[in-house]
Amino acid sequence: MADRKPSLVLEPGTVIKPVIDHEGVKLLVERLYGISVLELTELNGYDDKNYKIVEDPNVKNPLIVNHSPYGYVLKITNSMDSQNLGVVEAQNEIMNFLITRSVTCPKPVRNVFGHLYSLEVIGGKRHAVRLLEYVPGERLNDVPRSEALFYQLGEFVANLDNKLQNFNHSGLVEREHIWMLSKVPELEKFKHVIKDAEKLDLAEEVIEEYKYAVVPRLEELERGVIHGDVNEMNIIVGLKPGENKTDYRITGIIDFGDIQYSYYVFELAISMTYMMLLTGDLRTGGIVLAGYTVNRRLPDDEYRLLKTLISARLVQSLVLGAYTIEQDPNNTYVTSTEKANGWELLKKIRKTKPNPEGDDTDWKTIANEYLTRS
């Protein structure tokens, strides 16, 4: 059983990302997994380091019985999350749990000591290190968008959460993380990074609304383990053999770094947020909602919180993205919400007033219209 450490939440000024070069990664993979690296590519990451690895087929490794045909991903967890090994264990277990329930996601690989992770000193700090089988396919971000795909995403997320209702892990019970939607009030500590007065006012308005509209209601919401970061970079899609080159289907999900014991409506709000960011169109949220509600019931009182929750996720992403870029100017991945016109989307949501003839945040009506049409 791993050590249970008190939950930690990022404080301003803390550097937690692993510091390692490519040569160090190759040595690590060889020592821990017996893999001789043929190709090494660094993948995107906020606080963790992730590498795509292709092994040299000419170097025989008796330790790996089933070789992953698509390669591997080496994950070096940030020094803060590495202090809570219960979470690392939970991440491995949730992937194995979903794989046995027909959800395509990364499969953890045992190291030479027979363990699914190890704690390594890298750059003077302790980091959890894991190897996962690489999931083939394209990211949702990289393929043509369609209403059918967003509808499918809603179905997929509802189906995922229905399965996760049967998953529990003690490592998640007390987990706290600055990216959890329940931590929106903590953004007060980071909001100083927003230098534009109008944007800062908007961020403060949303944080305050979250405090009075959502926080008092949390006890009433349905709870369980959620993925916590369903976005266009974490959803894998593919084409069925012989199908039209634009007819993509959702095939899997990756990146379980934000799993948490939280609220199912948060999962939906996060999914809707990122799909609307992808299109710049508020109506996309209604299409996601349509797919979701076909597979999972959404109570009216939870539906009414969506506008605040989606606004809060945008603010969270914009504020923490700006904070991370201040700490690590080379990390362009973290500004993806800003680049995707996150502020403009937020302004649109905040300025849309209830309208008897329907508006772009009347996601329930948009969902019903879509279901009627299709």
N, C-alpha and C positions, 0 to 999 in steps of 0.2 A: 504494500500500500504506500502511495507517495505521501510525502510530508504535506500536511494541510497548513498553508500559510494564510495570514490575514489578507483579506482582499485589498487590493491597492488601486488607486485611481491616479492617473497621470497628473502631476503638478507642473505648472509652468517652469521651463528652464531645465527639465530633466532630459538627458540624452539616453535613449534606451535601445537604439538600433544597433545590431551587431556590426563590428568593424573587422572585415576580412577581405583578402584579395583572392583572385581566381586560383592562384597556386595553392593558397591555404585551403580552399574548397576542395580541390582535387586530392590533396593529402588526407583531408578529413573523410572524404567518401571512400578512399582506398583503405584507410585504417578501420573505419567503422563498418563498412559494407563489403569490402573486398572487391570493389568495382574500379576497374581501370577506365578513366574518363576519356572518351574519344572527342565529344563535343560538350561545351559548357556555355550556357546562355543565362544571363541574369534576367529574371522576370520582375514585373512590377511588384511593389510592396510599400506599405505605409511605414510600419515600425519593424517588420520582419525582413529577413533576406531570403529570397526564393530563387532557386536555380534549376533550369531544365538541364537534365543530364542524359547524354546518349553514351552507353558503355561501348568499349572496344570489343567487338565480337571475337577477336583473335586471342583475347586473354581469357582463358577458362577460369571460372570461379565456382568451385564446388559448393560454396556456401549458399548460392542462389539457385534453387532448384527450378523455380518457374521464372524465367526471364520476362520482363515486361516488354512486349514488342514495340511499344511507342516511347520507351525511355522512362525517366523518373523525374520527380521534383524533390530536391533537397530543401527542407524548410529549417531555417535557423531562427528560432523564436526570439523576440526582443527580451532584454534582460529583466523587464518587469513581469511580463507574463510567465517567464521561466522560473519565477519564484513561487508560482502556484502550479505545482506539477499535477494537481488534481484536474486542472483545466486541460493540460496537455493529454492526460489519460482520457478525459471525456471526449476530446476531439478525435482521438484514435477510435474510441469505442462507438461514437456516433456514426462514423464512416462505415465501420464494419456492420453496425446495426442496419443502416440503410441499404448496404450492398445485399444483405440477406433478404431485404424486402423489395428487391428489383428496382432500386434507385441507383443510377450510374453516378459514381463519385470516386475520388481517389482512394486507393487501397493502401493502408500502411504496410511497410515492409520491415521484417525483423532484422536487426543488426547482427554482427558476428557473435554477440553475446546472447542472442536470442530475445532481445528486448525491442519494443516498438519505439523507444526513444532513448537518448542518453543525455546527460548533462555535461557539457564541455566548457572549458575555460577558453574564451576567444576574446582577444584584445583586453584581457584583464577582468572580464566579466563572465558570469556563468550563463550559458544559453542552452536551452533544450534543442536537440538536433534530431530530425526525423527524415525518413525517406518515404516517399509515396509513389505509387505507380501513376504515370502520366495518363490523363484522360484525353483521348483523341477527339478531334472535332474543332469547329470554329466557335469563337465567342460571339454571343449575340451582338456585341458591339460592331462586329466586322461583316455582318451580312445585311442584305436588303430588309428593311422593316416592313411589316404588314400587320394589319389589324388581327389577322388569324394568329400570328405569332404572339402578339400581346395577350390575346385571349387564352392561348395555350399556356402562356406564362402564369396567368391567374390560376388556371386549372392545376398546373404543376405545383405552385406554391401551396395551394389548399391541400393537395394530395400529400405533399411533403409534411405539412403540419399535422394532418390526420394521422400519419404514421408516427410522427414524433410524440404524439400524445402518449404512446406506450414506452417512451424512452425517458429514463431518469438517471442522474449521476450525481453523487454527493459532491463532486468537484465543482458543480455549477451552482449549488444552492446559494452560496454567499459570494459568487463572482461579481465583481464590480469592474466596469471598464468605461472609459470616458466616451466611447462610441456607442454605448447603450443608450437607447432613446429615453430611458428613465433618468439619465444623467444630464438632461438638457439644463436644469437649473445650475449645474456646475460650470456652464459656459460663461457665467459671469466672470470667472477668473481669467478667461482667455479672450474676451471680447475686445480688449484694448488693441488687438492686432488689426482691427477694422478701423482704418484711418478716415474713411469717407463718412461725414456726419449723417447723411441721409441713410446710408446703409446701416450704420450703427443704430440709428433710431429704429429702423425696421427690425433689426436683430433683437433689440431690447424689447420691442413691442411683442414679438413672438415668444421670447423667453418668459415674459410676464404672463401672457395669455396661457402658456403651458402650465405655469404655476397655479393659476386659479381655475382653469378649465379641465386640466387633466389630472394633476396630482391628487386632488380630493376624491377622484373617481377610481383611482388605481385598484383599490380593494374589490371593486365590483367587476373588474374585467377578468375574462377567462385567461388562465395562466398555463404555461407549459414551456418546454424547451423549444427554442426557435433558432433558425440559422443566423438571423440577425443582420445579414448584409447581402440580400438578393439584389444584385445589380448586373448591368450589361457585361461586365468583365468576368462575372462568376457563373453565368449561365452558358452551358455548352449546347450548341445546335449542330445538326447535320442534315444531309439529304438522304432520303431512302433511295436505294439503287433503282435507276431508271426513271426517277421523278424529275419534274421540271427543275431547272437550275435555280429557281427562286423560291421553290416550295420547301423552305426549311422547317424542321421540326425540332422541338426542344428535346435534347437527349440526356442531359445530365447537369450536375451542379458541382462546383469546386469551392475551395477556400472556406473552411469551417473555423477560421480564427476568431470570429465574433459570436460563436454559439453562447447561449445564455438562457437562464431560466427567467422568462419574461412574460410578455402578453402577446397573444396571437394577433391582435389588431395592429400591434407594432410591426409584425412581419408584413402584413398587407400594406400598411402605410409606407414602409421602406421600399417595397417592391413597386408600388405605384409612383413614388417619388422618382426613382431612377428611370423608370420607363418614360415618364413625362419629360424628364431632363433630356433623354435620348432624342425625343421627337420635337421638344419645345412646344408641345401641344397639350393643354390641360385635359382635353377629351380622351387622350390615351389612357388616363387613369380609369375612366369608365369602362374601357374595354378590358383592362386587367381585372377590374371588379367583377365584370360579367363572368369571366372564367372562374374566378375565385368562388363566387357565390353558387355556382353550379355544383361545386364539390364540398362546400363548407358553409354553414349558416353564419351570417353576420348580424348580430342583434342590432336593432335600431339605435340604441344608446351608444353602441360602439361605432356605428356608421357616422353618427353626429360628431365624433371626435376626429374623424379623418382629416378635415381641413387644417385643424391645429397641429395634428401629428405630422402631416406632410410638410407644413410650414416649418415645424421644429426640426425635422430631418434636414431640410435645406439649410437652415441656419447652422445646425451642428456641422454639416459638411463644409460650409463656407468658412465658418470661424476656425474650425480645427485644421482645414486645409491651409488657411492663411497663417495660422500659428506654426504649422509644420514647415512651411516654406521659409518662415523667418528663422527657424532652427536649422533647416537643411535646404539651402537655396538650390541644390542640384536635383532635388526630388520633384520632378515635374508631374509625376503621377498624382500627387496630392491636390493639384489645382484643377483636376478634371471637372469638378462641379462648377467652378468659376468659369472655366473655358466653355462649358456647356450652357452658359448664360443662366446660371443658377439664380443670380440676383433678379434678372428679368422675370424668370418664372415665379419667383417669390412675390415680386410686385404684382404680377397678374393675379395670383391667388388671393393676395390681400385686398386687391381693389375690386374683385368680383363680388357684387352684392346679390343677395337672393332676388330672383326675377321670376314672376309667375310664368313667363314664356320660356323658362329654362335658361341656364347659364352653363359655362364650361366647367364649373365645379359641382354641378348637379350630377354627380357621378352615378347615382342610382338610376336616374332617368336615362342617362346615356347608356348604361348597362342594359336596361330593359329594352331600349330601342334596338341595340345591337342583337340581343337575343331574339327579338321578334323578327328582325331582318334575316338572321342567319338560320 
